[in-house]
Amino acid sequence: MCLTCGCNDAHKSMGNNLTYEDVREVALANGKTVDETLRTMNATAAADKARHTDEYQRPSDIGQD
């Protein structure tokens, strides 16, 4: 899904990116809709960013500490 590459083609599989189908598979496994899952992802990311601001400000290739 273009959360990661920005191509605006949610179904295109290219490289190490999320597709609509990936999110749908996770949603089904959790008994949720795709929309609910995306809202949960956004809310979780916002909460995590508030707690770990420094992780969101450094280059992504640094990895996890």
N, C-alpha and C positions, 0 to 999 in steps of 0.2 A: 504494500500500500504506500502511497506517496507521502506517508509520514516520514519516510527516510530518504527517498531520492528526488522527489519533486516532479516526476514525469506526468502526474495527473492521470495515470492509467492504473486504477486500483486492481486490475486483474492480470496485469503483465508481470510475468516472472522474470526477474533479471537480477542476477547477483544475489547478494545477501540482504534482501529487503523483504518486508512484510507485504503480503497480498491480501485482498479481500477474503480469499479462500482460507488463508491462515487464520484470520480473525473469526471467520464463520465457524471453523473447526473448533476453536477455543470456546466460542459462544455456545455451540451445541453441547460441548462436553460439560459446560457449567449450567446448562438449562436456561440460558439467557439469549436474547436477541443480539444481533450484531450491533444495533444502536445502543443497547444497554451496555454491552461490552466496551464499546468505544467511549461511552460516558464514564464508565468505571476506570478505564485506562487514563483518561484525561484527569479525572479527579485524583487518582492515585499519583500520577506524575506531578500534579500541582502540590499535593501534600508532601511528597518526597522532596520536591524542589525547595519547599519552605524549610524543611529540616536539614537539607544537605545542599545549600546554595552553592558552595564551592565546587561541588562535583559537576554542576551544570554550567559553570563558567570556564572550565578548563577544556582543552582539546579532548575529543572523544577517544583518541588513540592512546591515551595514557592508561586506560583500564581502570579496574576497581581497586580501591585501597582497603 
